[in-house]
Amino acid sequence: MQDSTPINKDLVAASSTPLVLAILSEKDSYGYAILKRVRELSRGRMEWTDGMLYPVLHRLERLGFIEAHWEVAESGRRRKYYRITRQGRKQLAEEREQWQAVDDTLRGIWSALALPFHAARDLLTLTFTPAAALCPCR
Amino acid sequence: METQDRKIRLEEQIEHWRSYLRRRQAIHPVDVEELEDHLREQVSALLRANLTEDEAFLIAVKRLGDLDSLSREFAREHSERLWKQLVVSPAESGEPGARTRREAAVAFGLTVLAAIAVKLPELFGLTLDADEGFYVRNVSLFVFPLLAGFFVWKRRAGPSTQRWLAAGFVAAAVFANIYPFRPEGSTEILTALHLPIALWIVVGVAYAGGRWGEPGVRMDFVRFSGELFIYYVLIALGGGVLTGFTAMLFQAIGIDPEPFLQRWMVPCGALGAVVIASWLVEAKQSVIENMAPVLTRLFTPMFAIVLIVYLATMTFTGRMIEFNRELLIAFDLLLVVVLGLLLYSISARDPRAPRNIFDWMQVVLVISALLVDALALWTIASRISELGFTPNRVAALGENIILLVNLAWSAVLYVRFLRGRGPFTDLERWQTNYLPVYGVWAAIVVTVFPPLFRYI
């Protein structure tokens, strides 16, 4: 079930905010469970160093996007749960729009590249050699 | 029996790991607890997959990431926990001992320079007794450039920062000295009072070492300023005792030490102490690191109570604030104190901490101070047209408005935070963004007021 290529580090870092916010908007959660969910969603391709999640959570908390509270877990240990705030939801919506825009842009270029090869070649000759465009035989 | 042993061994390993983590200053005990919960969860998941305790522990620790980069990440996110460690030893590399010693040597050298600087004008015939005005206007220029130099050296600030700093000090020197002030006139005194404020912001730019734009660095500068003030007061107390004894001892053998004390010991000591105190704040941070926040905690409730009682008294007795000359300045000082209490409680507060009673107290203090000040302004506004606009009054009024705006918006942000409508960081950012305003207003008073009021 594990896909072979792990996702590049920069992309992982950039997507951490929307991903964590989105997971928390499903339901309140804690560090370990969030990581598990990330692994599920990415089918194991998003490799986070576990510890690095916590500074991210603390940053989001400082910015007021999420809030934390301690609960006693079934094991009897204290566990820190995070909950998304109203502001966090707003931020999530914004991030979502931005990622959508990136996705749309990439989709545009992907589909252009996916055109049949000769069509692409024709397109190139047409754009780059104006003489060819004027030639009536084409 | 064997599984029991393995369990005990696992606990030992976790205990070991925890104590290792505790030694990292960037990772607080609560964070250690959070990470430990993660580690245990991971271990039990791996145990369910039929790994042994040892294996499970190793893999779980490995997955958390290596501790150096982990604590670096924590440090980046929680810079407020680290500011003192960061300034004491900026890099782990190199010998900290040698660096500390070199820093002490540089600080001592600059202290001597500051003491010499204040005596230099005498070579050009400007004496402390005859040219009091000159010394009063330039006092900050004897020491602040040296202090800025210390930070430029320490933070290795880039050439463009250095140029800006130099330009700031040169401009200050020009404006302090070209105007034909009437001796001991209001505008001269205003310059003497405001130039240090403007230059203190310049020192802040040097302190930040090219990172003045970052709110965290500005907050560090606020902390630094508070601790410096406390250190300076302590040193001044000691200096006062020393001066007293010197006078007593020499008088006992029939020598009058007064001229020496007045011309050498007090001025040289007072300026040198600024450099020494700054160095101490940087180097001996942990000794009294929490002094400013402790004082804040102590006095916030007291000031709040006094102000509320004052407002209540005015309401019940129907007495109004009576106008007198010092009224405006007195209320400016009140706002400065309230702002200081607010600023230092903000600087020491963990933005993630839950809201507590102290936060409410802070809001009560700010709002009652605003009410009292509004009443004072009301009294002044009704009289100012008949009294006329003197430079002192305009300067004091300007300061009052600047402080009022800051506190009013702070109160709004604080209430918003307490009602869960915004993060605490908003308040922090508002305060750090506001810092240059004080400098700009002080610079306006220094540069524009003297010609505007014809140097009276």
Interface residues (C-beta under 8 A of the other chain):
Chain A: Y30 G31 Y32 T49 D50 G51 M52 Y54 P55 H58 R59 E61 R62 L63 G64 A68 A73 S75 R77 R78 R79 K80 T85 Q87
Chain B: V30 D31 E33 E34 L35 D37 H38 R40 E41 Q42 R63 L64 G65 S69 L70 E73 F74 R76 E77 H78 P351 R352 G420 G422 P423 F424 T425 D426
